[in-house]
Amino acid sequence: LFQERDESATKSLEAALKEDPTSNYLKTHLAYQYAKGDNVNESIRLLEEVIAAKPDDLEALFLYARILATKNEFDKSKATFLKILDLPEVKQDMDKRAEVSFILSSIYIERG
């Protein structure tokens, strides 16, 4: 799911977030870096902040749902993917709907 963490990118994002602590963009990208390393709980915390501030942030929701799935938190992951499917920008984009639906079906299969 996630490639190896880029320490340089992580440090740059952390520094930028100190300068702009309300940036959802920076929080989301830092959360991605954390997810690639061993700081998944911090990744989830950052994404929950972003989603609380902007509940329809597709990038944050998608990353959040995928991280939850990797942690076997399937109910939360499924609920998040279902929320994503209800977003207007996803409803209007067949490719995005297909991608989310595929991942969601994988969760159902994995759960048995």
Helices and strands as residue ranges (DSSP letters): H 7-19, H 24-36, H 40-53, H 58-70, H 74-85, H 88-91, H 94-111
